[in-house]
Amino acid sequence: MQEELNNVELTKTVADIDYNPDHKSLLTALQERIPDFAFRLIAVRDGFYSQPGIIDRDGNRVSNSLDVWIDNELAEANGDANKVWIRHKHEGLIKTAWVGEMLYLTAPSGPEADDYLQLEIMCEQEMTVQTLFNSDPIWVPEDRHDLVFGNCSYFSDCRRTLLSPFRYQFDRLTNIQPYLQNLAKKAIDWRDQESSAVRLFRDWQESTPGISGNRYCDHWFAKLGRHQPSLIPQWADADGGLELPEIFPDCCASPYGVMESLIEFDAHAGYPFAWYFYMLHGNRIGSNAGSIIAEAIEDGKMKPLPECDEQVLLRWNNQKYGF
């Protein structure tokens, strides 16, 4: 029986793992700690910032949490942001942040397309990012937002100072199937339509990729909402992504030429009917491609797809959706 994953234990497990650039140590440690779930590193995305702190001009730690420090300062100043600024504007305080990449790992937990776990782990190091306060009177902060986000330009890469080595930091673990069920309950609109995310997984399950045993979580992961349920599909790094060809035919394009391009696209992506799911994502393939093929099928001009894929495509053409 598969074990229940505990976020507290995962946080400690991940924090104890030594960093290495290819993340093999992370994958090995997760496999040893969680043998019931075969987590795979699906994608790495950079540009993430977290947990801002403060140091002084000499590099001494003022606070590990900018938010907590600002709130304490505001409490002492009776909520007056100007007083906080006056008190500290000449101290040379520097804002730090943990900067790095988000690692997306997935593990199947059942037979259905949405039956998987998604683990998100930050690979980050702390660095200086910005002088906290500008002493020029034209930059007087008006509120907490101004204090937290600062009124100085961010440091260029050459001005940033590294304060720590890389570390792994647990971000979140999501069981996609119940997450999707919760999203679906909130997404039903006045026309009683299924949410796009629900349709996405149903389309995978009922088309060639799902029927032939291709697991959704081997090829895609999800960008999930932080403050309310939302799901946007993102392709796995190994599937090529931006290296795949773009197919954006105009409405008058020949269905035969379009279909030939789509078949070639699938060959590059590595699994059948991949073009359809990239079309839903919208970055590589335009919706006109699907409409052209669907209308040619409905007009009896061609029958280029297996029956299951044809049904999925025609259903989409009758009620379009995407991300």
C-alpha positions as a Markdown table, in Angstrom:
| # | Residue | x | y | z |
|---|---|---|---|---|
| 1 | Met | 0.0 | 0.0 | 0.0 |
| 2 | Gln | 1.4 | 3.4 | -0.9 |
| 3 | Glu | 2.3 | 5.6 | 2.0 |
| 4 | Glu | 0.7 | 9.0 | 2.7 |
| 5 | Leu | 3.1 | 11.8 | 2.1 |
| 6 | Asn | 3.6 | 14.2 | 5.0 |
| 7 | Asn | 4.5 | 17.8 | 4.1 |
| 8 | Val | 6.5 | 18.3 | 7.3 |
| 9 | Glu | 8.6 | 15.1 | 6.6 |
| 10 | Leu | 9.1 | 16.1 | 3.0 |
| 11 | Thr | 10.3 | 19.6 | 4.0 |
| 12 | Lys | 12.9 | 18.0 | 6.3 |
| 13 | Thr | 13.9 | 15.4 | 3.7 |
| 14 | Val | 14.4 | 17.9 | 1.0 |
| 15 | Ala | 16.2 | 20.4 | 3.2 |
| 16 | Asp | 18.8 | 17.7 | 4.2 |
| 17 | Ile | 19.7 | 16.9 | 0.6 |
| 18 | Asp | 23.1 | 18.2 | -0.6 |
| 19 | Tyr | 22.8 | 20.2 | -3.8 |
| 20 | Asn | 24.4 | 19.0 | -7.1 |
| 21 | Pro | 23.8 | 20.6 | -10.5 |
| 22 | Asp | 22.2 | 17.6 | -12.2 |
| 23 | His | 19.9 | 17.0 | -9.1 |
| 24 | Lys | 20.8 | 13.3 | -8.9 |
| 25 | Ser | 21.2 | 13.5 | -5.2 |
| 26 | Leu | 17.7 | 14.9 | -4.9 |
| 27 | Leu | 16.2 | 12.1 | -7.0 |
| 28 | Thr | 18.1 | 9.4 | -5.2 |
| 29 | Ala | 17.1 | 10.7 | -1.8 |
| 30 | Leu | 13.4 | 11.0 | -2.8 |
| 31 | Gln | 13.5 | 7.4 | -4.1 |
| 32 | Glu | 15.0 | 6.1 | -0.9 |
| 33 | Arg | 12.7 | 8.1 | 1.3 |
| 34 | Ile | 9.5 | 7.6 | -0.8 |
| 35 | Pro | 10.0 | 4.3 | -2.6 |
| 36 | Asp | 6.2 | 3.9 | -3.3 |
| 37 | Phe | 6.3 | 6.9 | -5.7 |
| 38 | Ala | 8.6 | 7.1 | -8.7 |
| 39 | Phe | 9.2 | 10.8 | -8.9 |
| 40 | Arg | 10.8 | 12.1 | -12.1 |
| 41 | Leu | 12.2 | 15.5 | -12.7 |
| 42 | Ile | 9.9 | 16.8 | -15.5 |
| 43 | Ala | 10.9 | 20.5 | -15.8 |
| 44 | Val | 13.1 | 23.2 | -14.4 |
| 45 | Arg | 11.9 | 26.9 | -14.6 |
| 46 | Asp | 14.1 | 29.8 | -13.5 |
| 47 | Gly | 13.3 | 33.3 | -12.3 |
| 48 | Phe | 11.9 | 32.5 | -8.9 |
| 49 | Tyr | 12.3 | 34.6 | -5.8 |
| 50 | Ser | 11.3 | 33.8 | -2.2 |
| 51 | Gln | 11.7 | 34.8 | 1.4 |
| 52 | Pro | 13.3 | 38.2 | 1.3 |
| 53 | Gly | 15.5 | 39.2 | 4.2 |
| 54 | Ile | 17.7 | 42.1 | 5.3 |
| 55 | Ile | 21.4 | 42.7 | 6.0 |
| 56 | Asp | 23.2 | 45.9 | 6.9 |
| 57 | Arg | 25.9 | 47.5 | 4.8 |
| 58 | Asp | 28.6 | 45.4 | 6.5 |
| 59 | Gly | 26.8 | 42.2 | 5.7 |
| 60 | Asn | 25.4 | 41.6 | 9.2 |
| 61 | Arg | 22.1 | 39.9 | 9.4 |
| 62 | Val | 19.2 | 42.2 | 10.4 |
| 63 | Ser | 16.3 | 39.8 | 9.8 |
| 64 | Asn | 15.6 | 36.6 | 7.9 |
| 65 | Ser | 12.2 | 38.0 | 7.1 |
| 66 | Leu | 11.6 | 41.4 | 5.5 |
| 67 | Asp | 7.9 | 41.1 | 6.1 |
| 68 | Val | 8.2 | 40.4 | 9.8 |
| 69 | Trp | 10.7 | 43.2 | 10.2 |
| 70 | Ile | 8.6 | 45.7 | 8.4 |
| 71 | Asp | 5.5 | 44.8 | 10.4 |
| 72 | Asn | 7.4 | 45.2 | 13.7 |
| 73 | Glu | 8.7 | 48.6 | 12.6 |
| 74 | Leu | 5.3 | 49.7 | 11.5 |
| 75 | Ala | 3.8 | 48.6 | 14.9 |
| 76 | Glu | 6.4 | 50.7 | 16.7 |
| 77 | Ala | 5.7 | 53.7 | 14.4 |
| 78 | Asn | 1.9 | 53.3 | 14.8 |
| 79 | Gly | 1.5 | 52.4 | 11.2 |
| 80 | Asp | 3.4 | 55.4 | 9.8 |
| 81 | Ala | 5.6 | 54.2 | 6.9 |
| 82 | Asn | 7.2 | 57.7 | 6.7 |
| 83 | Lys | 8.5 | 57.3 | 10.3 |
| 84 | Val | 10.0 | 53.9 | 9.5 |
| 85 | Trp | 11.8 | 55.4 | 6.5 |
| 86 | Ile | 13.1 | 58.4 | 8.5 |
| 87 | Arg | 14.5 | 56.0 | 11.2 |
| 88 | His | 16.4 | 53.7 | 8.8 |
| 89 | Lys | 17.0 | 55.7 | 5.5 |
| 90 | His | 20.7 | 56.3 | 6.2 |
| 91 | Glu | 21.6 | 52.9 | 7.5 |
| 92 | Gly | 22.4 | 51.3 | 4.2 |
| 93 | Leu | 20.0 | 48.4 | 4.7 |
| 94 | Ile | 20.1 | 45.8 | 1.9 |
| 95 | Lys | 17.2 | 43.6 | 0.8 |
| 96 | Thr | 18.1 | 39.9 | 0.1 |
| 97 | Ala | 16.2 | 37.2 | -1.5 |
| 98 | Trp | 16.4 | 33.5 | -2.2 |
| 99 | Val | 16.8 | 33.3 | -6.0 |
| 100 | Gly | 16.8 | 30.3 | -8.2 |
| 101 | Glu | 14.8 | 27.6 | -10.1 |
| 102 | Met | 11.6 | 25.7 | -9.4 |
| 103 | Leu | 12.0 | 22.0 | -10.0 |
| 104 | Tyr | 8.8 | 20.2 | -11.1 |
| 105 | Leu | 8.6 | 16.5 | -10.3 |
| 106 | Thr | 5.8 | 14.1 | -11.0 |
| 107 | Ala | 4.9 | 10.6 | -10.0 |
| 108 | Pro | 1.9 | 8.5 | -11.1 |
| 109 | Ser | -0.4 | 7.4 | -8.4 |
| 110 | Gly | -3.1 | 5.6 | -10.4 |
| 111 | Pro | -4.2 | 4.6 | -13.9 |
| 112 | Glu | -6.1 | 7.7 | -14.9 |
| 113 | Ala | -4.6 | 10.8 | -16.6 |
| 114 | Asp | -5.1 | 13.0 | -13.6 |
| 115 | Asp | -3.9 | 10.4 | -11.1 |
| 116 | Tyr | -0.5 | 11.8 | -10.2 |
| 117 | Leu | 1.4 | 13.8 | -7.7 |
| 118 | Gln | 3.2 | 17.0 | -8.5 |
| 119 | Leu | 6.1 | 17.9 | -6.2 |
| 120 | Glu | 7.6 | 21.5 | -6.5 |
| 121 | Ile | 11.0 | 22.1 | -5.0 |
| 122 | Met | 13.0 | 25.3 | -5.1 |
| 123 | Cys | 16.7 | 25.1 | -5.9 |
| 124 | Glu | 17.9 | 28.5 | -4.6 |
| 125 | Gln | 20.7 | 30.6 | -3.1 |
| 126 | Glu | 20.4 | 33.8 | -1.1 |
| 127 | Met | 21.8 | 37.0 | -2.7 |
| 128 | Thr | 21.6 | 40.7 | -2.3 |
| 129 | Val | 19.0 | 42.2 | -4.7 |
| 130 | Gln | 18.3 | 45.8 | -3.7 |
| 131 | Thr | 19.1 | 48.7 | -1.4 |
| 132 | Leu | 16.0 | 48.8 | 0.9 |
| 133 | Phe | 15.5 | 52.6 | 1.3 |
| 134 | Asn | 16.4 | 55.6 | -0.8 |
| 135 | Ser | 17.2 | 58.6 | 1.4 |
| 136 | Asp | 16.1 | 61.1 | -1.3 |
| 137 | Pro | 13.0 | 62.9 | -0.1 |
| 138 | Ile | 11.2 | 62.3 | -3.4 |
| 139 | Trp | 11.1 | 58.6 | -2.5 |
| 140 | Val | 9.2 | 58.9 | 0.8 |
| 141 | Pro | 7.2 | 55.6 | 1.2 |
| 142 | Glu | 3.5 | 56.0 | 1.6 |
| 143 | Asp | 2.5 | 52.6 | 3.0 |
| 144 | Arg | 3.6 | 49.1 | 3.8 |
| 145 | His | 3.7 | 48.1 | 0.2 |
| 146 | Asp | 6.4 | 50.8 | -0.5 |
| 147 | Leu | 8.4 | 49.6 | 2.4 |
| 148 | Val | 8.3 | 46.0 | 1.5 |
| 149 | Phe | 9.0 | 46.4 | -2.2 |
| 150 | Gly | 11.5 | 49.2 | -1.8 |
| 151 | Asn | 12.0 | 52.5 | -3.7 |
| 152 | Cys | 15.4 | 51.6 | -5.2 |
| 153 | Ser | 16.3 | 49.9 | -8.5 |
| 154 | Tyr | 17.2 | 46.2 | -8.3 |
| 155 | Phe | 20.9 | 45.4 | -8.5 |
| 156 | Ser | 22.3 | 44.3 | -11.8 |
| 157 | Asp | 23.8 | 40.8 | -11.8 |
| 158 | Cys | 27.3 | 42.2 | -11.4 |
| 159 | Arg | 26.3 | 44.1 | -8.2 |
| 160 | Arg | 24.7 | 41.2 | -6.5 |
| 161 | Thr | 26.6 | 39.4 | -3.8 |
| 162 | Leu | 26.0 | 35.7 | -3.1 |
| 163 | Leu | 25.3 | 35.0 | 0.6 |
| 164 | Ser | 24.8 | 31.2 | 0.6 |
| 165 | Pro | 25.4 | 28.1 | -1.5 |
| 166 | Phe | 22.5 | 26.5 | -3.3 |
| 167 | Arg | 20.0 | 24.6 | -1.2 |
| 168 | Tyr | 16.8 | 22.6 | -1.9 |
| 169 | Gln | 13.6 | 23.9 | -0.3 |
| 170 | Phe | 10.3 | 22.1 | -0.4 |
| 171 | Asp | 7.6 | 24.3 | -1.9 |
| 172 | Arg | 4.4 | 22.2 | -2.2 |
| 173 | Leu | 3.1 | 18.8 | -3.0 |
| 174 | Thr | -0.2 | 18.5 | -4.9 |
| 175 | Asn | -2.4 | 15.4 | -5.5 |
| 176 | Ile | -3.7 | 16.5 | -8.9 |
| 177 | Gln | -6.9 | 14.4 | -8.9 |
| 178 | Pro | -8.6 | 15.9 | -5.8 |
| 179 | Tyr | -7.1 | 19.3 | -6.7 |
| 180 | Leu | -8.9 | 19.0 | -10.1 |
| 181 | Gln | -12.1 | 18.0 | -8.4 |
| 182 | Asn | -12.0 | 21.0 | -6.2 |
| 183 | Leu | -11.2 | 23.3 | -9.2 |
| 184 | Ala | -14.1 | 21.8 | -11.1 |
| 185 | Lys | -16.6 | 22.6 | -8.3 |
| 186 | Lys | -15.6 | 26.2 | -8.4 |
| 187 | Ala | -15.3 | 26.5 | -12.2 |
| 188 | Ile | -18.8 | 25.6 | -13.3 |
| 189 | Asp | -20.3 | 28.7 | -14.8 |
| 190 | Trp | -23.8 | 29.7 | -15.5 |
| 191 | Arg | -23.9 | 27.6 | -18.7 |
| 192 | Asp | -23.0 | 24.5 | -16.7 |
| 193 | Gln | -19.9 | 23.8 | -18.7 |
| 194 | Glu | -17.0 | 21.7 | -17.6 |
| 195 | Ser | -13.8 | 23.5 | -16.7 |
| 196 | Ser | -11.0 | 23.5 | -19.3 |
| 197 | Ala | -8.8 | 21.5 | -16.9 |
| 198 | Val | -11.3 | 18.7 | -16.5 |
| 199 | Arg | -11.8 | 18.5 | -20.3 |
| 200 | Leu | -8.0 | 18.4 | -20.8 |
| 201 | Phe | -7.6 | 15.2 | -18.8 |
| 202 | Arg | -10.7 | 13.6 | -20.2 |
| 203 | Asp | -9.4 | 14.3 | -23.7 |
| 204 | Trp | -6.1 | 12.7 | -22.9 |
| 205 | Gln | -7.7 | 9.7 | -21.3 |
| 206 | Glu | -10.1 | 9.1 | -24.3 |
| 207 | Ser | -7.6 | 9.7 | -27.1 |
| 208 | Thr | -4.6 | 7.7 | -28.4 |
| 209 | Pro | -2.1 | 9.0 | -25.8 |
| 210 | Gly | -4.1 | 7.7 | -22.9 |
| 211 | Ile | -5.4 | 4.6 | -24.6 |
| 212 | Ser | -1.9 | 3.6 | -25.7 |
| 213 | Gly | -0.5 | 3.9 | -22.2 |
| 214 | Asn | 1.3 | 7.2 | -22.4 |
| 215 | Arg | 1.1 | 8.9 | -19.0 |
| 216 | Tyr | 0.1 | 12.5 | -19.0 |
| 217 | Cys | 2.5 | 13.3 | -16.2 |
| 218 | Asp | 5.5 | 12.0 | -18.2 |
| 219 | His | 4.8 | 14.7 | -20.8 |
| 220 | Trp | 3.1 | 17.6 | -19.0 |
| 221 | Phe | 3.0 | 19.2 | -15.6 |
| 222 | Ala | 0.7 | 21.9 | -14.3 |
| 223 | Lys | 1.2 | 25.5 | -13.4 |
| 224 | Leu | -1.1 | 25.7 | -10.3 |
| 225 | Gly | -2.8 | 28.7 | -8.8 |
| 226 | Arg | -1.3 | 30.0 | -5.5 |
| 227 | His | -4.3 | 31.8 | -4.1 |
| 228 | Gln | -7.2 | 30.0 | -5.8 |
| 229 | Pro | -7.5 | 26.8 | -7.8 |
| 230 | Ser | -6.3 | 27.0 | -11.4 |
| 231 | Leu | -4.4 | 24.8 | -13.7 |
| 232 | Ile | -2.5 | 25.6 | -16.9 |
| 233 | Pro | -0.7 | 22.7 | -18.7 |
| 234 | Gln | 3.0 | 23.1 | -19.3 |
| 235 | Trp | 5.1 | 20.8 | -21.4 |
| 236 | Ala | 7.9 | 18.7 | -20.0 |
| 237 | Asp | 11.4 | 19.8 | -20.8 |
| 238 | Ala | 12.3 | 16.5 | -22.5 |
| 239 | Asp | 9.5 | 16.9 | -25.0 |
| 240 | Gly | 11.2 | 19.7 | -26.8 |
| 241 | Gly | 8.9 | 22.6 | -26.0 |
| 242 | Leu | 10.1 | 25.7 | -27.9 |
| 243 | Glu | 12.2 | 23.6 | -30.2 |
| 244 | Leu | 9.1 | 22.1 | -31.7 |
| 245 | Pro | 7.8 | 23.6 | -35.0 |
| 246 | Glu | 5.1 | 26.2 | -35.0 |
| 247 | Ile | 2.0 | 25.5 | -37.0 |
| 248 | Phe | -0.4 | 28.5 | -37.4 |
| 249 | Pro | -2.2 | 28.0 | -40.7 |
| 250 | Asp | -4.7 | 30.5 | -42.0 |
| 251 | Cys | -8.3 | 29.5 | -42.4 |
| 252 | Cys | -7.9 | 28.8 | -46.1 |
| 253 | Ala | -5.0 | 26.3 | -45.7 |
| 254 | Ser | -5.3 | 22.9 | -47.3 |
| 255 | Pro | -6.3 | 20.2 | -44.7 |
| 256 | Tyr | -3.9 | 17.8 | -46.3 |
| 257 | Gly | -0.9 | 20.1 | -45.9 |
| 258 | Val | -1.9 | 20.9 | -42.3 |
| 259 | Met | -2.3 | 17.2 | -41.5 |
| 260 | Glu | 1.1 | 16.4 | -42.9 |
| 261 | Ser | 2.6 | 19.1 | -40.7 |
| 262 | Leu | 0.8 | 17.8 | -37.6 |
| 263 | Ile | 2.0 | 14.2 | -38.3 |
| 264 | Glu | 5.5 | 15.6 | -38.5 |
| 265 | Phe | 5.0 | 17.5 | -35.2 |
| 266 | Asp | 3.9 | 14.3 | -33.4 |
| 267 | Ala | 7.1 | 12.6 | -34.7 |
| 268 | His | 9.2 | 15.4 | -33.0 |
| 269 | Ala | 7.1 | 15.3 | -29.8 |
| 270 | Gly | 7.4 | 11.6 | -29.5 |
| 271 | Tyr | 3.9 | 10.4 | -29.0 |
| 272 | Pro | 0.6 | 10.3 | -31.0 |
| 273 | Phe | -1.9 | 13.1 | -31.1 |
| 274 | Ala | 0.6 | 15.4 | -29.3 |
| 275 | Trp | -0.3 | 18.2 | -31.6 |
| 276 | Tyr | -3.8 | 18.4 | -30.2 |
| 277 | Phe | -2.6 | 19.1 | -26.6 |
| 278 | Tyr | 0.0 | 21.6 | -27.8 |
| 279 | Met | -2.9 | 23.3 | -29.6 |
| 280 | Leu | -4.8 | 23.5 | -26.4 |
| 281 | His | -1.8 | 25.1 | -24.8 |
| 282 | Gly | -1.6 | 27.5 | -27.7 |
| 283 | Asn | 2.1 | 28.3 | -28.0 |
| 284 | Arg | 3.2 | 26.0 | -30.8 |
| 285 | Ile | 0.0 | 25.2 | -32.7 |
| 286 | Gly | -2.9 | 27.6 | -33.5 |
| 287 | Ser | -6.5 | 26.6 | -33.1 |
| 288 | Asn | -7.0 | 27.0 | -36.8 |
| 289 | Ala | -5.1 | 23.8 | -37.3 |
| 290 | Gly | -7.6 | 21.8 | -35.3 |
| 291 | Ser | -10.6 | 23.5 | -36.9 |
| 292 | Ile | -9.3 | 22.8 | -40.4 |
| 293 | Ile | -8.9 | 19.1 | -39.8 |
| 294 | Ala | -12.2 | 18.8 | -37.9 |
| 295 | Glu | -14.1 | 20.5 | -40.6 |
| 296 | Ala | -12.5 | 18.4 | -43.3 |
| 297 | Ile | -13.5 | 15.3 | -41.4 |
| 298 | Glu | -17.1 | 16.5 | -41.0 |
| 299 | Asp | -17.2 | 17.3 | -44.7 |
| 300 | Gly | -16.1 | 13.8 | -45.5 |
| 301 | Lys | -12.9 | 15.0 | -47.3 |
| 302 | Met | -10.5 | 13.0 | -45.1 |
| 303 | Lys | -10.3 | 10.6 | -42.3 |
| 304 | Pro | -6.8 | 10.9 | -41.0 |
| 305 | Leu | -7.2 | 10.1 | -37.3 |
| 306 | Pro | -8.1 | 7.0 | -35.3 |
| 307 | Glu | -11.7 | 7.0 | -34.2 |
| 308 | Cys | -10.9 | 8.0 | -30.6 |
| 309 | Asp | -8.9 | 11.0 | -31.7 |
| 310 | Glu | -11.5 | 12.0 | -34.2 |
| 311 | Gln | -14.2 | 12.0 | -31.5 |
| 312 | Val | -12.1 | 14.1 | -29.2 |
| 313 | Leu | -11.2 | 16.6 | -32.0 |
| 314 | Leu | -14.8 | 16.9 | -33.2 |
| 315 | Arg | -16.0 | 17.4 | -29.6 |
| 316 | Trp | -13.5 | 20.2 | -29.2 |
| 317 | Asn | -14.5 | 21.8 | -32.5 |
| 318 | Asn | -18.1 | 21.9 | -31.4 |
| 319 | Gln | -17.2 | 23.6 | -28.1 |
| 320 | Lys | -13.7 | 25.0 | -28.2 |
| 321 | Tyr | -11.5 | 25.6 | -25.2 |
| 322 | Gly | -7.8 | 26.2 | -24.5 |
| 323 | Phe | -5.4 | 27.7 | -22.1 |
